Amino acid sequence: MATPEQRRRHWRGNRRLTGLLLLVWFVVSFGASWFSRDLNFDFFGWPFGFWVASQGALLVYLAIVGVYARAMNRLDRTQGLDEGE
């Protein structure tokens, strides 16, 4: 059973990680749409802005999910809140 202090530290780390990853998500989502007109050159036959918005952003979103899963597993272990295998 975790102590209240361990739970507080765990929740603080979870909020910090979530906030950071939401910031990355916002920058990628907003940046891809805002700057897509400036990225006006062909990339494998498609406009580069379209490629970034449709393919590159999805790869970043997938990376965000992976980073969150690994970081939360590590945070659970360090705070003694992991469920074990």
C-alpha positions as CSV (number, residue, x, y, z in Angstrom):
1,M,0.0,0.0,0.0
2,A,1.4,3.4,-1.0
3,T,1.6,6.2,1.5
4,P,-0.1,9.5,0.8
5,E,3.2,11.2,0.1
6,Q,4.1,8.6,-2.6
7,R,0.7,9.1,-4.2
8,R,1.2,12.8,-4.2
9,R,4.6,12.6,-5.8
10,H,3.3,10.1,-8.3
11,W,0.4,12.3,-9.3
12,R,2.7,15.4,-9.6
13,G,5.0,13.4,-11.9
14,N,2.0,12.2,-13.9
15,R,0.6,15.8,-14.3
16,R,4.0,17.1,-15.3
17,L,4.5,14.4,-18.0
18,T,1.0,14.8,-19.3
19,G,1.4,18.6,-19.5
20,L,4.7,18.2,-21.4
21,L,3.3,15.7,-23.9
22,L,0.2,17.8,-24.4
23,L,2.5,20.7,-25.2
24,V,4.3,18.6,-27.8
25,W,0.9,17.5,-29.2
26,F,-0.3,21.1,-29.5
27,V,3.0,22.3,-31.2
28,V,2.9,19.5,-33.7
29,S,-0.9,19.9,-34.4
30,F,-0.8,23.7,-34.6
31,G,2.6,23.9,-36.3
32,A,1.7,21.5,-39.1
33,S,-1.5,23.4,-40.0
34,W,-0.1,26.9,-39.4
35,F,3.1,26.6,-41.4
36,S,1.9,24.2,-44.1
37,R,1.7,26.9,-46.7
38,D,5.3,27.9,-46.0
39,L,6.5,24.4,-46.6
40,N,5.7,24.7,-50.3
41,F,7.9,22.2,-52.1
42,D,7.4,18.6,-53.4
43,F,8.3,15.7,-51.3
44,F,7.9,12.3,-53.0
45,G,5.4,13.9,-55.4
46,W,3.2,15.5,-52.7
47,P,3.4,19.0,-51.2
48,F,5.6,18.8,-48.1
49,G,3.1,20.6,-45.9
50,F,0.4,18.0,-46.8
51,W,2.9,15.2,-46.0
52,V,3.8,16.6,-42.6
53,A,0.2,17.1,-41.6
54,S,-1.0,13.7,-42.8
55,Q,2.0,11.4,-42.1
56,G,4.6,13.1,-39.9
57,A,2.1,14.2,-37.3
58,L,0.7,10.7,-36.9
59,L,4.2,9.4,-36.3
60,V,4.7,12.0,-33.6
61,Y,1.4,11.1,-32.0
62,L,2.4,7.4,-31.9
63,A,5.7,8.4,-30.3
64,I,3.8,10.4,-27.7
65,V,1.9,7.3,-26.7
66,G,5.0,5.3,-26.5
67,V,6.9,7.9,-24.4
68,Y,3.9,8.1,-22.1
69,A,3.7,4.4,-21.6
70,R,7.4,4.0,-20.9
71,A,7.6,7.0,-18.6
72,M,4.6,6.0,-16.6
73,N,6.0,2.5,-16.1
74,R,9.2,4.0,-14.9
75,L,7.4,6.4,-12.6
76,D,5.3,3.6,-11.2
77,R,8.5,1.6,-10.4
78,T,10.3,4.5,-8.8
79,Q,7.3,5.4,-6.6
80,G,6.7,1.8,-5.6
81,L,3.3,1.7,-7.2
82,D,3.9,-0.8,-10.0
83,E,1.6,-3.9,-10.1
84,G,4.3,-6.3,-11.1
85,E,4.3,-8.9,-13.8
